Amino acid sequence: MDDYPLAWNLSYKSKGQQWRGLFQYSKFEKDLELGGKVLELGSGDGNSASQILKLSEKIICLDIAVSSFRTLPMKELAMPKIVGDARMLPLKAGGFSTVICRHVLTHVRHDDSLLILKEVRRILAKNGTALIEVFTPDDMRYGKGKMIEPDTFLRQENLIWRFYTMGELKDLVEKAGLKIKKEDILAREVRHDGVEYQRESLVVIAGPGLQ
Ligand SMILES: C[S@@+](CC[C@H](N)C(=O)[O-])C[C@H]1O[C@@H](n2cnc3c(N)ncnc32)[C@H](O)[C@@H]1O
């Protein structure tokens, strides 16, 4: 645990690219301000960033793991890349029209979720919006590893996996000073070796100035 959250560095060093699968941005595109500056927070190996790049010309990637920027897909993406901690972003207030934050809160300790959301609020422009995605306790990954906090598990590579109910996520988003514009549950079944498993995540769209 001493290496939290930098355990990600070893993960990308040993695995390289590890995130795949398309996110349906079309479902949320009209709720986001993709014409302005976009931050992909916790950009990882660029799986989300490569999709956003098709919708936005002004995207910046930020991740705590320098090794994430050395993964093959990320190396191929021409966009500014910043190594930084989402709990204390090295970015000025109000500079972004959109923040994409997919599965970053999934991998942090309880106290850090609110810190990160407050930073998201700080860097968003007044009419900006954030897209936040996390897994639910009904997801197939729930319960694996050692429970270290409620609904939070320490798994292989010393990585943390936290699962949220919609109520918990919305409460944190609102505590951070963001107003919720839209919420959604993305659920589907996947089949591995003939067995069906549930994948389930929550998406919240929120911003400082939304009603
Ligand atoms: C599951 S990956 C998500 C990657 C990407 N958002 C995507 O959806 O393809 C989570 C990422 O969050 C990053 N991360 C975790 N804690 C962080 C922190 N405190 N500050 C910045 N990035 C962090 C990890 O390094 C990792 O790349």
The ligand as an ORCA input file, in Angstrom:
! r2SCAN-3c Opt
* xyz 0 1
  C      -8.544      2.167    -15.160
  S      -7.416      3.366    -15.704
  C      -8.472      4.346    -16.725
  C      -7.819      4.835    -17.995
  C      -8.681      5.699    -18.888
  N      -9.404      6.716    -18.150
  C      -9.611      4.894    -19.717
  O     -10.810      4.870    -19.397
  O      -9.202      4.286    -20.709
  C      -7.201      4.404    -14.281
  C      -6.098      5.412    -14.458
  O      -6.143      6.358    -13.381
  C      -4.824      6.724    -13.061
  N      -4.787      7.271    -11.692
  C      -5.052      6.632    -10.539
  N      -4.913      7.473     -9.496
  C      -4.559      8.671    -10.008
  C      -4.271      9.945     -9.447
  N      -4.308     10.165     -8.117
  N      -3.954     10.965    -10.278
  C      -3.906     10.777    -11.628
  N      -4.161      9.587    -12.222
  C      -4.479      8.545    -11.419
  C      -4.030      5.422    -13.205
  O      -2.652      5.645    -13.371
  C      -4.700      4.803    -14.426
  O      -4.034      5.101    -15.618
*
